[in-house]
Amino acid sequence: MAMAAELRARRDALTAQRSSGVARVSYDGKTVDYRSVAEIDRAVEALDREIAAAEGRRIVRQVRVTTAKGL
């Protein structure tokens, strides 16, 4: 498993490229081409999980749904 600082650098490169609309990312002399923004988002989420594992913590996501009939 890579070091957390290296993973953060990869994540920063991905998020910068995502916001610029370019689907090609280069880091450490390597180039990766992504097909869509969704694929970049999945890669960022995977890096978030790896960073959390390297730091010894878990990512907990919750979705709460509330409904009301409105009467």
Secondary structure, DSSP 8 states (H G I E B T S, - for coil): ---HHHHHHHHHHHHHHHHHT--EEEETTEEEE-S-HHHHHHHHHHHHHHHHHHTT---------------
